[in-house]
Amino acid sequence: MASGTTAPPPPASLPRIVAASLIGTTIEWYDFFLYGSAAALVFNKVFFPDSDPLVGTLLSFLTYAVGFAARPLGALVFGHYGDRLGRKKLLVLSLVLMGGATFAIGLLPTHATVGSAAPVLLTVLRLVQGFALGGEWGGAVLLVSEHGDARRRGFWASWPQTGAPAGQLLATGVLSLLTAVLSDDAFGAWGWRIPFLLSGVLVAVGLWIRLSVDESPVFKQALERAEARKDGEAEQLPLVSVLRHHWRDVLVAMGARMAENISYYVITAFILVYATISAGVSKQTALNAVLLGSVVHFAVIPAWGALSDRVGRRPVYLFGAAGVGLWAFPFFALVDTGSFGYLVLAVTVGLVLHGAMYAPQAAFFAEMFSTRMRYSGASIGAQFASVAAGAPAPLIATALLSDYDSSTPIALYVIGAAVLTLVAVALSRETRHRDLTEAEGEGKGEGGEPSRAASTAQAPTV
């Protein structure tokens, strides 16, 4: 019988593994979010100068959405090779691709220099960013999940998730500093390039740390078992295995991502448009509100992850989904006041509620899938949903604002996403007692779910 507790690594190694995952995800999200903030603040003028300001913003967000379109392809490619070759190798590759594309954006010629070629080059580099991020998330959370012990998996796996607010904090902080010390003309002419060029330094640091960690022991064990039972028979592709054994889990993961993804990009990216156009606040004020909210977001994610270890992934996730739905109308009402204090309150509460979904998501998704298809399954479920959720969220919100000149349809949009997530998570099974070391196919019922006996055996002793 399975003991139910993944053998923990030596005490000194787990913090190093968490640090390697966190620094990598922070850099990846810094690169990705930097583009989103720049799309709202400057790209409409630099790459689409002939358009109406709001139309230019729409076009800018369209190139932003293109990055999400490439994420499913990244999930498929990185998931396949991550399940075949290991987590670490693919994580190194994703960091190099993302950092290289971001650095190149900082060197791009503008529309004034090369005309329509400028937005085309921008779009190509955004596709590379999306492809890299599509493979980054799954590998980073799995590396930690498969090293840590089962009883605290939600807590440890939530740390790579803090890379999102850390990256947002870093990107917003650099932009906020530059907009504070540079004139609008200087920022538009050359200042916006600085944060993109800084990515080169961050990637060098991230690679140094990430190359120092070991491959997941759970993956090594699964690979040895697969090699031992091959007997000359070709191993099934991870993608085929996922669709055969875990298709329900993929659908649950996609549904779970809807409210989490849409609410996040409305709160952190679209607000830079809404607050400046409708509420009449300055770019600096909106950036500072997101900056402060991201600090709190970073702090609460591990707390939500730890709570999911005690009460389960589903209750915490359901609370967050219901919370962002209920907060939608108060959020815009507070922003409409134009008060900095209320703006900070709107963003902070929204991000705290988002964290209740985002924190347990890493362990929740990892626990849904078997080891030799876990990278593929978690990545596909997460990244395919991003195409319908996070990718068009700022674009849809901006279009709704343009058409209706009101926040009401945008709030209803967020509420609709929350309902979808509530249904998906409510229909899922609780996963916190699952043993990630369980052999492929052992103790599995129909659809890849653990049998009743296996679930009982996997319950951790406290």
N, C-alpha and C positions, 0 to 999 in steps of 0.2 A: 504493500500500500504506500502511496505517496505520503511523505511527511507533511506536505503543505507549506513548507518553508524553504524558499530558495536559499541555497547556501550563500551566506554573505561573504564578500571579499574581505581580505585583511583590513582592519580598521583604518589604516592610513590611505588605502587605495580608493575607497568609495568617495570621500571628499574630492580627491583628485579627478575622478571620473566625472563627478557632478560639475566640477569647475571646468573641465574640458568641454562638456556638453553646453554648459551655460555660456562660456566665452564664445563658442562657435555660434550658438543660436542668437546671442546678443549682436554679434557682427552681422550675421545674415539678416536679422530683422532691422538693424540700423540701416543697412543698405536698402532694404525693401521699403521701409517707412520713410526714409529720406526722400525717395522718389515721390511718395504720396504727398508729403508736405510741400515739396518743391512744385509738384503739379498744381497744388492749390494756390501757391503764392507767386510763382515766377514763370513756370513753363508756358503758361498761356500767353505771356508777352514775348518770351525769348524764342519760342518755336512756332507760335501761331499768332503773330502780331497783327495780321490783317483782319482778324475776326472781332466781332462784338465781344466785350469783356466776358459776359456769361457764356457765350458760345465758345470762346477761346478756352474757358475753364472746362466746358463739356468735352472739347477735343483733347485737352490735357488729361482729363480723367479717363478718356477712352484709351490713350496709350498706357495709362496706369492699369486699366482693366486687362489689357493685353498680357501683362505679366501673369495674371491669374490663369489665363487660357493655357499658358505653357506649363502650369503646375501639375496637371494630371499626367502629361507626358513625362515630366520629371519623376512623378510618383511611380509610373510604370517601369521606367528604365532603372532608376535607383532602387526601387523595391525589388525588381528581378535580381539584379546583381548583388544587392545587399543581402538577400536571402540565399544566394549562391556562394558569394565570396566573403561575406562578413560585413559588419556595420562600420567598422573603423575606416576601411579603405574608401568607402563611398562618402563618408563624412568629410574626409580630407578633400576629395574631389569637389564636393558641393561648395566648400568654403572658397576654394581657388576660383571656381567659375563665378560665384557671386561677387567676390571681391574684385576680380578682374573686370567684370562688366560695369560695376559701379565706378571704379577708377576711370574707365574709358568714357563714361558719361561726363565726368569732370573735364575731359579734354575735347568734347564735341564742339564742332563749329555751330553757330546759331543760324537761324533763318536769314538774318541780315547778311551772313557771309556766303552761304551755299544754297539758299532758297529752300525748296521743298525737300531736298536731300536731307536736311537737318532733322525734321521729324521722322523720316524713314529710318535714319541711323539710330535715333532715340528709341524707336519702336523695336528694332532688332536687339539692342542691348537690354531693353526691358524684357524681351522674350527669354534671353539668357538668364536674367535674374529670376524669372518665374520658374524656369526649368530647374535651376539650382535649388531654389527654395522648396520645390515640390519633392525633392529627395532629402533635404536637410532635416525637416521636422521629424519624420518617422525614425530615421537613424538615431537622432539625438535622444529622443525620449526612450527608445528601446535600449540604447547602450546603458542608460541609468536603470531602467526597469529591470533589465536582465542581470544587472550586477547586485542590486539591492535585495534586502530581505522582504518577504511577503507582508509582514505585519506593518511595515512603514513604507510600502511601495508608493502609496499615494503621495506621501510627503516628499520622498526623494525624487520621484518622477515629476513632481510639480516644479522643481527647480529649473530644468530646461525651459519650462513654460514662462518663467520670469524673464527669459531672454527677450520676449516680445515687449513687455513694458520697459525693460532695460534698453533695448534698441530704440524704442519710441522715445524714451527719456533722453538718450544720447543724441538722436537725430534732431529732436525738437530743441534740446538744449543748445546744440551747435548753431542751429538756424536762429534761435531766439537771440543768442549772443551776437551773431553777425548782423541781424536786423537792428539790434540796439546800437551797435557801434558804427555801422555803415549807413550812409544815406541810401535812399531808395534807388537812386541812379547808380551808385557804386555796387550795390547788391545785385541789381539787374544786369549790370555790365560784366562783372567778374566775381563778385562775392559769393554767388550761389555755387560756384565751382569748388570752393574750399572744402565743404563737408564731403563731397564725392571723392576728392583726391586724398582725404584723410583715410579713406577706406583701405588704401594700400598698406599703411602702417598697422592698422588694426588686424588685417589679414595675416601679416607676418607674425604678430603676437599670437593670434589664434592658432596658426599652424604649429608653432613651437609647442604650445600646450597640448593640442589635440594629438600630435604625433607621439606624445609620451605615454599615452594610456594603452591598456591591453584590450584585445578583442573580448566581446561578451562571452563569459564561460558557458552560459546557457546555449548560445549559438554553437560553440565548439562541440559541446556534448551532442547536440542535435545533428551536427554535421558528421560526427563519428558514427552515430547510430545509422544515419542514412547511408554512409559508405559501407558499413558492415552488412546491411541487408539488401544491397543493390543486386548482387548475383548476376551481373551483366545486364540487368534490366534498366532501361532509361528512366531517369527520375522525372516525374511530372513537373511541368513548369509551375512556378509559384502562382502566377496569375490564374492558371487553369484550376489549381487547387483551391485558391481563394473563392473563385466563382462557383466551384462545385460544393465545397464544404462550408463556406462562410458567407454566402450571398446575403443572408438575413442580417448578419453583423455589419456588412458593408452598408446596407440600407439604413440601419440604425445609426451608424457613424455619420452618414451623410445628413440624416435628419437632425441629429444632435448638433451638427455644425451650423445649421441655418441661423438660429438666434444668436449664437456666439459670434459668428463671423460678421453678420450684418450689423448687429448692434455695435461691435467694436469699430468698424470703419465709419459708421455714422457719427460715433462719439469722438473719434480721434482725427478723422480726415475731413469728412463733410462739414464738421463744425467750423473749420477754418474758412469755409465759404459762407456758411449760414450766418455765423456771428459777425462777419465783416459786412456782408451785403444787407441782411435783414435787421440785425440788431445794432448795426452802426458802430461796432467796437473796432479797435485797430488790430492789425495783424499781430502786433507784439502782445496785446492783451489776450487774444485767442491762443497764441502759442504758449504763453505763460500758464494759462488755465490747463491746457493739456499736459504741460510739464509737471505741474503740481499733482494733477490727477494720476499721472504715471508713477510718481513716487509712491503714492498710497497703493496703487495697483500692484506694484512690485512687492510691497510688504505683505499684502493680504493673500497672495497666491499660495505661498507655502502653508499658511494657516488653513485655507480651504482644503488644501491637499491633505493635511494632517487630519482634518475633520472627516474627510472621506474614508480614512483608514478606520475611523471609529464607528461611523453611522452608515457607511456605504457610499458608493459612487453616485447611485441614482438619486437619493434624497438631496444631496448637495447640488447636483446638476439641475434637478427639477426646480429647486429654490431659485437658482440663478436665472433660469429661463422665465419663470413666472415674474421674477423681480424686474428684469429688463422690459418685459411687456407692460407691466404696471407703471414703470418709470418713464415711458415714452412721452406722454403728454406733459407731466411735470418737468421733464428735461427741457423741452422747448419753451415752456412757460418761463422757466428760470433764465434761459439764455436771452429771451426776448426783453427782459428787464434792462439789459445792457450793463448791469452791475457786475464788476469783476468778482466780487464775493459769491454772488449767485451763480455766475458762470463756472467758477471753481467747484461749487457744490454740485451743480448739474453733472459735470464731467466726472467728479470723484465718485459720487454715488453710482453713476452708470458703470464705471470701471470696477468698482467693488462687486457689484452684482454680476458683471461679466466674468470676474475672477472665479465666482462660484461655479461657473461652467468650465472655464478654461483650466483651472487647477486640477480637477479630477480627470480631465479629458485624456491626459497622457497615459495614466495607469488604466483607465477604463478601456481605451482603444487597444492598448497592448494586451490586456487580459482577454480580449475577444478572440484572438487568433493563435493558432499553433506556431511553434518557433520557426519552422522552415517556410512559413508563408506569412509571418507576422509583419515583416517590413513592408511587403506588398500590400497586405490587407489593411494595416493601419494607414499607410500612405494613400492608398486608393480611396478609402472611405473619407479621409480628411481632405484630400486635394481635389477630388472630383466635386465635392460639395462647394469648394471655394469658387468654382466657376459660376455657380448659380447664386452664391451668397456674397462673399466679400468682393468679388470682381466687379459686379455691376452696382454694388451698394452706393458708393458716392455718385456714380453716374445717374442711377435712378433717382436718388434723393435730389440731385441738382436739377434734373429734368422736371421732377414734381414741383420743385420750388419755382422753376421758370414758368411752368404751365399754370399753376394755381396761386402762386404768390402767397402761400400759406404753409405752415408746418403740419397742419392736420393730416394730409395724405401721407406725409413722411412718417408721422407717429403711427398711423394705421399700418404702414408697411412694416415697421419694426414689430408691432403687435402680431401681425400675421406670421412673421418668422418665429416669434416666441411660441405661438400655438403649434406650429409644425414641430418644433423641438420638443415641446411638452408631450405631444403624441408619440414621437419616436422613442424618447427615453422611457416613457411610461410603459411602452410595449416591450422594452428590453429586459434582460435578466441581470440581476446583481452579479458583479464579477470579482469583488474584492477578495474572495477566498480562493481564487484559482491559482494553481501552482504552475508557474511558467516553465518548470523543468520537466513537466509531464511529457513522456515520449509521444511522438506523432501517432495518432490513432488509438492510443491507450486510454481507456476510460472515456471514450468519446461516444456520444449518442448520435442520433440523426442530425445532420447539418453541422457536425463538428462541435456540438455542445457537450460539456462534460456529463457523464452519466450521474445518476443520483448517488451511486456508491463512490464515484470519484470525487464528487463535490464534497461528500461527507469526509472523505479521507484528506481532502485538501484544506479543511478548516484549520487555520493556524491556532496554536495554543498560545495563550497569553500568560 
